[in-house]
Each structure stands twice: as structure tokens, then as C-alpha cells.
Amino acid sequence: MTTPTQQHSRPPSGYPRLELSLSAVRANTGALAERLLATGIELTGVTKAVDGEPRVGEAMLEAGAAGLADSRLAALTRLAAHALAPLTLIRSPQPDEVEAAAQVADRVMLSDPGAARALGEHAPGAPVEVLLTVDLGDRREGVLPDDAAAVAAEIARLRGVVLAGVAVNFACLSGQLPSQDLFREAERVLAAVAKHCVAEPLLSLGGTCCLQQLEGYGPRVRTEVRSGGGPLYGYDFVSGRPLAGMKRTDPLLTAVVLECHEKPPAPATAVGCDCFGHVPEAQLPVDDAWYALLNVGRRDCEPAGLRPLLPGAHLAGMTSDVGVLVVPQRLAPGEHVVFAVDYDALVRAVTSPFVVKAFTDDWLEETEAGVHLAAGIDVDPEGTA
């Protein structure tokens, strides 16, 4: 008997479909790793935007990434199952994950000595490396710089774990931007805890936004940059600027037209909240226009992160299960519409059970007709990343 989960594990038609170019990931990762190594910095590829997809992780490692990192233990476990290493868990494990984290992760970022103690108690043999997270102002995670030395000393006394260095993060919760002054502050924190490290101390910088601040910066300590957006997209989301030596390579989402009708402007009427509790911000035309209903909705991706490749089209909005695209002419039911997908939309689409994930060794390219070239696509038979 088919279970409800099995029924929607993969859309029957193979759509909506998310496509990502492994060739682009290799090219971007290679260019980035080479650039960083020239200044003495290593690259750790972050796979959280693709839910720990092993094919993406393998492409990053093949192209020069020194290791892989993810914030979700389940994603890290997927990478480990394909013998991809070394692996860093970049979010402290929750209590019921500690035993599994000790088995899967080579390094874990955390700031709570209690979590470190539990991790050490489950270490399978060799000690688990700990990167002490330090909060330089973003306020997302970590101890304050003045407390780092005391916490490092406490962690260093624990069995089953060793202190590998410190990790800092930027432009997440509060949007604090990285700077070379903050990098130097992180180095000073590392120097204060260095005596508690069992090997050469490591400074781990995150994320892709750090790359724009590295020109002219010479690290004084062993340093890595954790980056997922760089290898996947070839540009920096925070600044909106391209990354040197890389071509922007957005993944693509293909949706199917369910119906298409020409309609007049929407009538003036009272407006209420949608099922998400928000007043809809639909971008509706002021003249007669063609409205195409698509088989992709907010449950599948973030609508603001979709850019239609059909010239003259714009996304009017999305409800939970469908999207409405305003198009320059009638589209027949069953026709395909392609969107470039930004990071926010990618994260959602990758984790939607209703979206098929496909990977190709060819570059995905836009054409004047708004379609794409993607030969040699490998579609996941279960529709999961």
C-alpha cells in the first residue's frame, strides 16, 4: 500500500524541477580555492543551501575545497555516507544529536562547555575537534571575546574533545558586515586561546561575504573561509557584487503552466490577510493581461527569489501551492516556464518534497526565449536533493 509520503515523494510529471550545474560548482570552487590559497587561506565548502547534497559536496572537494560544512546533522550524515571528508558541523548539536554528531563530524562549532562535554563522552576513538564560536557583534551565536579564554580553558580540560581554534560569523542575524579590523580582532581572540589548542590554531571565518574584504589582508594565523554562496552562485549575496574570476551561475527552476487566461485589472475591493497572516503584495497589472497559473507555490520556494527568464513576464505572486505569472501572450497548459533561483528560493526548493532535484555536468544557460540548455541531466529518482 502506498503511504501519503510515498505519494508525494516525487511529482508524477517530474515538475516543478530544480536544476543545478555541477560544472559551475566545480569552476567557481576551483577559482575561489585558488584565489584563497594564494594568500594562505583554505576554503571550506558549505552545503547547507543544497541540504548536504553529496554530488555538490564531491564537486567542491574535487575542485579544491579543503573540507565541507553544514549546519544540519542530517545533511552532514548524507555527506559522511558518501565518504566525503573532513566534515564540520557549523551549528551546535541539540542534546539528542550529540552522540550522532560525535560519530559523523570531524569538527563541531559550539560555545557551550556542557555541549562539548557531552560530545566528548560519545567520541568514537579519536577526539572530536571543537571550534569555539565567538560573537564579534552579529549576536547570532558564540561567547563574547572577553570570555573566550576562560571558556576555551574549560573545554580544553574535557575528555574526548580537543580545541582546534575559534570560529566567527558575519552578516546573519543583525547583518553586521565583516571587515579586516574584525578579522584582526578574531586573530587576537585566537591568540588568547592558542595555548589551549592541541595543534596549530585555526581561525574559521564565515561566510561568503568575507571574501570581499580579503584584498590586501594577510592572515597572521592559519585561516579558512566557510563559503556556500561563492561555490554555488559565483557572487556575494550580501554586497550584491560579483566575485573575482567567477561567473554568476544561478540554479534554475522549471514550472508547468496549469491554465492561462486574459483578465482585466483586479477590481478595487477590501483586502484581508492570506493564510500566512500577511496582506498579499501581489504585483498586478493595471491593464488587461495574460495570467498563467503555475504548479509551484510558497510551500516550494520563496517567490521573491524567482526571476522569470521569459522576456516580458513577471511573477504577480504566490499562494501556498500555486504561482501566478503575468506573461506577454497566452501560454498553453503543459508549457514550461523557467526561473533563475536565488539563495533564499534555493533553500526552500531543495527541501520541498514536491520539487524534483536534477544535477548536470553542463552549464545552464539562458537563451533569448527564456529557456535553458542543460544536457546530461541526472534526476534524483526520489525527488530529493
C-alpha positions in Angstrom: 0.0 0.0 0.0 1.3 3.4 -0.9 1.8 5.8 2.0 1.0 9.5 1.8 4.7 10.3 2.0 5.4 8.0 -0.9 2.6 9.6 -3.0 4.3 13.0 -3.0 8.0 11.9 -2.8 8.3 12.9 -6.4 5.9 14.9 -8.6 4.4 12.4 -11.2 5.3 14.7 -14.1 8.8 15.5 -12.9 7.9 19.1 -12.3 8.4 21.5 -10.8 12.1 20.8 -11.2 15.2 22.4 -9.8 18.4 22.1 -11.8 21.9 22.9 -10.6 25.1 22.7 -12.6 27.9 20.7 -11.0 30.3 22.1 -13.7 29.5 25.6 -12.4 30.1 24.5 -8.8 33.5 23.0 -9.8 34.5 26.1 -11.8 33.5 28.5 -9.0 35.0 26.4 -6.3 38.3 26.0 -8.2 38.6 29.7 -8.9 37.8 30.6 -5.3 40.1 28.0 -3.7 43.0 29.0 -5.9 42.5 32.7 -5.0 42.4 32.0 -1.3 45.3 29.6 -1.3 47.4 32.3 -2.9 47.0 34.3 0.3 47.5 31.3 2.6 43.7 30.7 3.3 41.8 27.5 2.9 38.3 27.1 1.6 35.6 25.0 3.3 32.6 24.5 1.1 29.2 24.9 2.8 26.5 22.6 1.6 23.5 23.8 3.7 21.8 25.5 0.7 21.6 22.1 -1.0 20.7 20.1 2.1 24.1 18.3 2.1 23.7 17.0 -1.4 26.7 14.6 -1.9 27.1 15.4 -5.6 27.6 19.0 -4.8 29.9 18.3 -1.9 32.0 15.9 -4.1 32.2 18.6 -6.8 33.5 21.1 -4.2 36.2 18.7 -2.9 37.3 17.8 -6.4 37.8 21.5 -7.3 39.9 22.3 -4.3 37.8 22.8 -1.1 39.7 21.6 1.9 36.6 20.2 3.6 32.8 20.5 3.8 30.5 22.0 6.3 26.8 22.0 7.1 24.5 23.3 9.8 22.2 20.3 9.9 23.4 16.9 11.3 21.1 15.0 8.8 22.8 16.8 5.9 26.3 16.1 7.3 25.3 12.4 7.7 24.4 12.3 4.0 27.9 13.6 3.1 29.5 11.1 5.5 27.6 8.2 3.9 29.4 9.0 0.7 32.8 9.0 2.4 33.2 12.8 1.9 35.5 14.4 4.5 36.6 16.3 6.5 33.2 17.4 7.8 32.4 20.4 10.1 29.1 20.8 11.9 28.6 24.6 11.9 25.8 24.7 14.4 26.0 23.3 17.9 24.2 19.9 18.1 21.0 19.7 20.1 21.1 17.3 23.1 19.6 14.3 21.3 22.0 14.8 18.4 25.3 14.8 20.4 26.0 11.1 20.0 25.4 11.1 16.3 27.4 14.3 15.9 30.4 12.7 17.6 30.2 9.8 15.1 29.8 11.9 11.9 31.6 15.3 12.4 35.4 15.8 12.4 34.9 19.2 13.8 32.0 20.9 15.6 31.4 24.6 16.2 30.0 25.4 19.6 30.4 27.7 22.6 28.8 25.7 25.5 31.2 23.6 27.6 28.3 21.4 28.5 27.7 20.5 24.9 31.4 19.9 24.4 31.5 17.6 27.4 28.6 15.5 26.1 30.2 15.4 22.7 33.4 14.1 24.2 31.6 11.4 26.1 30.4 10.0 22.8 33.7 10.4 20.9 34.2 7.1 19.0 38.0 7.0 19.4 40.0 10.0 18.2 38.9 13.2 20.0 36.4 15.4 18.2 37.8 18.8 17.3 35.9 21.8 18.6 35.9 25.3 17.1 34.9 27.8 19.8 32.3 30.2 18.3 33.0 33.8 19.2 30.5 36.7 18.8 32.1 39.8 17.3 28.8 41.7 17.1 26.4 39.8 14.9 24.7 38.4 18.0 23.7 35.1 16.4 26.0 32.7 18.3 29.1 32.4 20.4 30.8 33.8 23.5 31.9 37.4 23.8 35.7 37.9 23.1 36.5 38.7 26.7 35.0 35.3 27.8 36.7 33.2 25.1 39.9 32.4 27.0 38.0 31.1 30.1 35.6 29.0 28.0 38.5 27.7 25.9 40.3 26.6 29.1 37.2 24.8 30.3 36.8 22.9 27.0 40.4 22.0 26.8 40.2 20.1 30.1 37.4 17.8 28.8 38.0 14.3 27.6 37.1 13.2 24.1 37.4 16.7 22.6 40.3 19.0 21.6 40.2 22.7 20.9 41.1 23.4 17.3 40.6 27.2 17.2 37.9 29.7 17.0 35.1 30.5 14.5 33.4 33.8 13.8 30.4 34.6 11.6 29.1 37.8 9.9 26.1 39.3 8.2 23.5 36.8 9.5 21.2 37.8 12.4 21.9 41.5 12.7 23.6 42.0 9.3 27.0 43.0 10.8 29.4 43.3 7.9 32.9 41.7 8.1 36.0 43.9 7.9 39.7 43.5 8.2 39.6 45.2 11.6 37.2 42.4 12.8 39.4 39.8 11.2 42.3 41.1 13.3 40.1 41.1 16.4 39.4 37.5 15.7 43.1 36.8 15.4 43.6 38.4 18.8 40.9 36.2 20.3 42.6 33.2 18.8 46.0 34.2 20.3 44.3 34.4 23.7 43.1 30.8 23.4 46.0 29.4 21.4 47.7 27.7 24.4 44.6 25.6 24.9 44.8 24.2 21.3 46.5 20.9 20.7 47.7 21.8 17.2 48.3 24.9 15.1 45.2 27.1 16.0 42.7 27.7 13.2 40.7 30.8 12.6 37.5 30.0 10.8 35.7 32.9 9.0 32.2 32.7 7.7 30.7 33.2 5.2 30.9 34.3 1.6 30.7 38.0 2.5 34.2 37.7 4.0 35.6 37.3 0.5 35.0 40.9 -0.4 37.2 42.0 2.5 40.3 39.9 1.8 42.1 42.1 -0.7 45.3 43.3 1.0 44.6 41.2 4.0 47.4 38.9 5.1 46.4 36.3 7.7 48.8 36.0 10.6 47.4 32.7 11.7 46.1 29.5 10.0 42.8 30.6 8.4 39.9 29.2 6.5 36.8 30.8 4.9 33.5 28.9 5.0 31.5 29.6 1.9 28.5 28.1 0.2 27.2 31.0 -1.9 30.5 31.5 -3.6 30.8 27.9 -5.0 27.1 27.7 -5.8 26.5 31.1 -7.3 29.8 32.8 -8.0 28.8 36.1 -6.4 28.3 37.6 -2.9 24.6 38.0 -1.8 25.4 40.5 1.0 27.0 43.1 -1.2 25.4 42.0 -4.5 28.9 42.2 -6.1 30.5 39.5 -8.3 33.4 37.5 -7.0 36.7 37.9 -8.8 37.3 35.2 -11.5 33.8 33.8 -11.3 30.7 33.9 -13.4 27.3 34.2 -11.7 25.5 30.8 -12.1 22.0 30.7 -10.7 20.3 27.4 -10.4 17.1 27.1 -12.5 13.5 26.1 -11.5 11.1 24.9 -14.2 7.4 25.1 -13.5 4.4 23.9 -15.6 1.5 26.1 -16.8 -1.8 24.8 -15.4 -4.1 27.4 -17.1 -3.8 30.8 -18.8 -6.5 33.5 -19.2 -6.6 37.1 -20.3 -8.1 39.2 -17.5 -8.9 42.8 -16.8 -7.3 44.7 -13.9 -8.4 43.5 -10.5 -11.4 45.3 -9.1 -11.0 47.7 -6.2 -12.1 45.9 -3.0 -11.3 45.4 0.7 -8.2 43.3 1.2 -7.6 40.9 4.1 -4.7 38.7 5.2 -3.7 35.5 3.4 -3.3 32.1 5.1 0.2 33.1 6.2 -1.2 36.1 8.1 0.2 38.7 5.7 -1.6 41.2 3.5 -0.8 40.0 -0.1 1.6 42.1 -2.0 0.6 41.0 -5.5 2.1 42.8 -8.4 -1.0 43.0 -10.6 -1.1 44.8 -14.0 -3.2 48.0 -14.4 -4.3 46.9 -17.9 -5.7 43.7 -19.4 -3.1 40.9 -19.3 -2.5 37.2 -19.6 -2.3 35.4 -16.2 -0.6 32.0 -16.2 -1.2 29.7 -13.2 1.9 27.6 -12.3 2.3 24.4 -10.3 4.7 26.0 -7.8 3.9 27.8 -4.6 5.2 29.2 -1.3 5.4 25.7 0.1 8.1 25.1 -2.6 10.2 28.2 -2.7 10.4 31.9 -1.8 8.6 33.9 -4.6 10.8 37.0 -4.1 13.8 34.8 -5.1 12.5 33.8 -8.5 13.4 35.7 -11.7 11.4 34.6 -14.8 13.6 34.1 -17.8 10.6 34.6 -20.2 11.1 38.1 -21.6 8.2 40.4 -20.6 7.0 38.2 -17.8 6.8 39.0 -14.1 5.7 37.0 -11.1 2.5 38.5 -9.7 2.6 36.5 -6.6 2.2 33.1 -5.0 -0.3 31.3 -2.7 0.7 28.2 -0.8 0.5 25.8 -3.8 0.4 27.9 -7.0 2.1 30.9 -8.5 0.7 33.4 -10.9 2.9 34.7 -13.7 1.9 37.7 -15.9 3.0 36.9 -19.4 3.1 38.8 -22.7 1.0 36.3 -24.5 -1.1 33.2 -23.9 0.7 30.1 -22.7 -0.9 26.7 -23.2 -1.4 24.3 -20.3 1.6 22.0 -20.0 4.1 24.5 -21.3 7.2 25.1 -19.2 8.4 28.4 -17.6 11.9 28.7 -16.3 13.1 30.9 -13.4 16.6 31.8 -12.1 16.6 30.9 -8.4 18.4 33.0 -5.7 19.7 31.6 -2.4 16.5 32.0 -0.4 14.4 30.3 -3.1 17.0 27.6 -3.5 17.0 26.6 0.2 13.2 26.2 0.2 13.1 24.4 -3.2 15.8 21.9 -2.1 13.8 20.9 1.0 10.4 20.7 -0.7 9.3 17.1 -1.3 7.2 18.4 -4.2 10.2 19.6 -6.2 12.4 17.2 -8.3 16.1 17.9 -8.0 18.3 17.5 -11.0 22.1 17.9 -11.4 24.0 18.3 -14.6 27.6 18.4 -15.7 26.8 21.0 -18.3 26.5 24.7 -17.8 22.9 26.0 -17.5 22.5 28.9 -19.9 19.7 31.4 -20.7 18.5 31.9 -24.2 16.6 34.8 -25.8 13.4 32.7 -25.5 14.0 32.3 -21.8 14.6 28.6 -22.0 17.8 26.8 -20.9 20.4 24.4 -22.2 21.0 21.5 -19.8 22.1 18.3 -21.5 23.1 15.3 -19.5 20.8 16.0 -16.5 20.8 13.4 -13.7 17.4 13.5 -12.0 17.2 12.1 -8.5 14.6 9.3 -8.7 13.2 10.0 -5.3 12.8 13.8 -6.0 15.0 14.7 -3.0 18.3 16.5 -3.0 
